[in-house]
Amino acid sequence: SNRSNNPRLSKYLHAGDDLDAVAFVPTQVERMKRDEYTAILEPGEGYDEFILQLTNNLKGEIKNIWYVDKYASLTDQRKRLSKIVKSFRESLGGFKFGLLTAYDPYSTGKRDRTEYLRKMEEISDIVHFMEDYKIAPHNRYIVIQTNKETRWWNLPDGLVSGMSRVKSATKLEPGRGIEESVSTFINSNKKSNKKGESK
């Protein structure tokens, strides 16, 4: 048969032959695994379930939630971010929402820092611009800081890009897979709880 001509395809086809023998993992167990390492945001389902996944088994009281995304100040992204922050507040109560973004993400030189600071402050308690720190992180992150732990999530597709597709966040172990410029920034801002501080 031509099944063995393509070794990679062959592996999957043969795996399918044994499906009757596979013990299916109960949904609850599957979900626990997903919650621990991966959070999924389904398009059109709202953010409550996603927020629960991000904060599952979190130790301590949430103090700050940071979102790091170079493109969050763009008009469509800003509108989406506003809805997301509102959902976080409704689900989790009192905490400071911090944003690390760029006011001129495409470096056009045509965007006014003061204007975008004002617009982003309507959404976030703490706003910092990447240009001020001369950093340009490649990845997007959600960072949840409690009085007992800091949890990092990496979002390859970002939280505020097109919402028609499924989004996933991967939990990162401390010190692993986190860009140094971002971890340095977040760690230096742990106590930066006042609106307008360090701007």
N, C-alpha and C positions, 0 to 999 in steps of 0.2 A: 504494500500500500504506500501511498505517497505521504503518509503521516510522519515518517522518519526523515523526509527530505529537509525539513526545517526544524532543527533541534529545539528551538525555543517554542515554536508552535506545537511540536510533538509533545513537549512536556505538559502543556495546557490541555491538549486533547486527551492524553492518557489520564490526566488528573480527573477529567470529566467522566471517564469510564468508571471511576471508583466512587462517584458521588453517592451511590446507594449505601455505601459503607461508612459515610461520614456521619459522625454524631453532630447534629446541629447545635450550635452554642445558643443557650437561652438568651432572649433579647436583653434581659436585665444584665446578664454578665457582659454581653457585648457592649452595652451602653456604659457600664462602669469603666470598661477599658477605654472606650472612646473619651469619656469624661476626663480620665486621668491624663492622657497625653494629647488628645485632639479635641478641639471644640468646633462644632459645625454650625454654620449659620445658613439656614435654608432660605432661599428668596421668597419674600412674601409672607413669612411666618412670624414676623415681629422679632423682638430681640430678647424676650424673657428667658426662653430656653437656652439661648446662647450665653447669656449672662450667668445663668445657673451653672453651665458647664465651666465657664472661666473661673468661677469662685468655688467650685466643688471642693469640699474638705479644706478650705482655706483656714489657717490658724489666725486667731486674733481679730481685732476690729479694723475695718478698712479705713485708712487715713487718706490715701491718695490713689487715684487711677490716672495713669499717663497714657496718652496716645502719641506715638511717634510716626509721622507720615509727612514726607516732603511736600505732598500735593494737597494737603487738607485745606489750604486756604483758597483753592480754586472754587468758583461759584457753586457748581453742582455738589462737589465734595463737602463744602461748608454746610449746605442745606441738609445733606444726609447726616453729617456729624451732629448737627443740632438735634435731630430726632434721636440719634443713638445716645447722646448725653442725657437727654430727657428720660429715656428708658432706663439708663443706668441709675439715675437719681430716683426714679419711681421704684425700682427693684431693690436698691441697696441703701437708700436713705442718705444720711449726711456724710459726705466726704468731699475732698477737693479734686476737681478734674483738671489735670494739667495737660498741656499740649506743646509738643515740640514739632514745629513745622517750618516751612520756608515761606516768606512773604512773596518771593519772586522765584518760584521753583524752576522756571525755564531760563533764569538769568537774562531776562530781556532788558532789564534796567528801566522798565516803564511802570513798574508797580511801586506804589507809595507805601513805605513801611508803616507810617502812622495810621493810614487808612485801614490797612489790614490788621494792625494791632487792635484797633477799635472794633472791627468786625469780629475778630476771633475772641475778644474779651466778652462779647455778648453771649458766647457759647461756653467758654472755659473760665475757670477761676484763676488759672495760672497760664500765661502764654509766653513761650520763648521761641525765638526764631533761630534757625540753624545758621543763617548768615552771620549772626552776632558771635557765634562760637567757632566759625570757620569749619563747620562739619557738614557732611552730606551723606548721612547713612543710606546704604543701599536698601536695607530691609525696613519693614514696618513692624511696629511692636505695640502691644498693650502691656503695661506694667502695673501690677496691683500691689500696693504697699500697705501692709497692716502694721500694727505695733509689734508683730511677732515674725513676719516673713515678707519677702518680696518675691512675687511670682511673675515670671516673664513668659509672654506668648509672642511667637513670631507669626506674622500674617503675610504670606507671599503675595497675595492679591490685594492686600490692604482692606480696610474696613469700609472705606467710603468711595471706592471705585464702583463701576457699574453694578447695580444690585440685582441684575437678572440672573446671575449665576451663583452657585453654591460657594460659600467662603469657608475656609478652614483656618484654624489657628493651631499651632503646635507649641506645646509647653516645652520650655527650655530649662535645662538644669542650670543652677547658678554657675556662672563663669564659662558656660559651654555654648557656642554658637551665637553669642551676643557680641555685636560690634563694640570694640573698646571705647570709641568716641561716645556711644550712647550710654553704656554702663557707667562711664565716668560722669557724664552729665546727670543721669538719674541719681547716682549715689551722692553727688554734690548738692542735689536739690531735695534731699530727704526732708529737711526741715523747712523748706520753702513753701509755707502754707498760706501766706498772705497774698491776696490779690495784688498784682502790680509789683511784687518783690523781684529784685534782680532784673529789671527791664531797662 
